[in-house]
Amino acid sequence: MTIQEAQVMAVDIEKLASQLEPMLRRIIQEELLQLAAKNTNLFYLEPDPPLYEDMEEISRRKKEDQ
């Protein structure tokens, strides 16, 4: 493998990671929301992290769709 091929592969991997990250984040958030709904005493999430805001948004969207 040449240096140029390795650079292209690195860019492709970074591009793939940047495309997958939002999808994975959404999947994890939805799974956590479902888990938290089923097991209300499972854990407490501080309101400061971005994950908390994302989970609130998912919950709000679900309520609007129903």
C-alpha positions as CSV (number, residue, x, y, z in Angstrom):
1,M,0.0,0.0,0.0
2,T,1.3,3.4,-0.9
3,I,1.2,6.5,1.3
4,Q,-1.4,8.0,-0.9
5,E,-3.6,4.9,-0.7
6,A,-3.2,4.9,3.1
7,Q,-4.2,8.6,3.2
8,V,-7.3,8.0,1.0
9,M,-8.3,5.1,3.3
10,A,-7.8,7.2,6.4
11,V,-10.0,9.9,4.9
12,D,-12.6,7.3,3.9
13,I,-12.6,5.9,7.4
14,E,-13.0,9.4,8.9
15,K,-15.9,10.1,6.5
16,L,-17.5,6.8,7.4
17,A,-17.2,7.5,11.1
18,S,-18.7,11.0,10.7
19,Q,-21.6,9.6,8.8
20,L,-22.2,6.7,11.2
21,E,-21.9,8.8,14.4
22,P,-25.3,10.5,14.2
23,M,-27.1,7.3,13.3
24,L,-25.4,5.4,16.2
25,R,-26.1,8.2,18.6
26,R,-29.8,8.1,17.6
27,I,-30.0,4.3,18.0
28,I,-28.4,4.4,21.4
29,Q,-30.6,7.2,22.6
30,E,-33.8,5.5,21.5
31,E,-32.7,2.2,23.1
32,L,-31.8,4.0,26.3
33,L,-35.2,5.8,26.3
34,Q,-37.0,2.5,25.9
35,L,-34.9,0.9,28.6
36,A,-35.6,3.8,31.0
37,A,-39.3,3.7,30.2
38,K,-39.5,0.0,31.1
39,N,-37.2,0.3,34.2
40,T,-38.0,3.6,35.8
41,N,-35.6,3.0,38.7
42,L,-32.7,2.0,36.5
43,F,-30.6,5.2,36.5
44,Y,-30.6,8.9,36.8
45,L,-29.1,11.1,34.1
46,E,-28.0,14.6,35.0
47,P,-29.7,17.3,32.8
48,D,-26.4,18.9,31.7
49,P,-25.0,16.3,29.2
50,P,-26.1,16.5,25.5
51,L,-27.4,13.0,25.8
52,Y,-30.1,14.3,28.2
53,E,-31.2,16.9,25.7
54,D,-31.3,14.4,22.9
55,M,-33.4,12.0,25.0
56,E,-35.8,14.8,25.8
57,E,-36.1,15.7,22.1
58,I,-36.8,12.0,21.2
59,S,-39.4,11.8,23.9
60,R,-41.0,15.1,22.7
61,R,-41.2,13.9,19.1
62,K,-42.8,10.6,20.2
63,K,-45.5,12.5,22.1
64,E,-46.1,14.7,19.1
65,D,-46.5,11.7,16.8
66,Q,-49.1,10.0,19.0
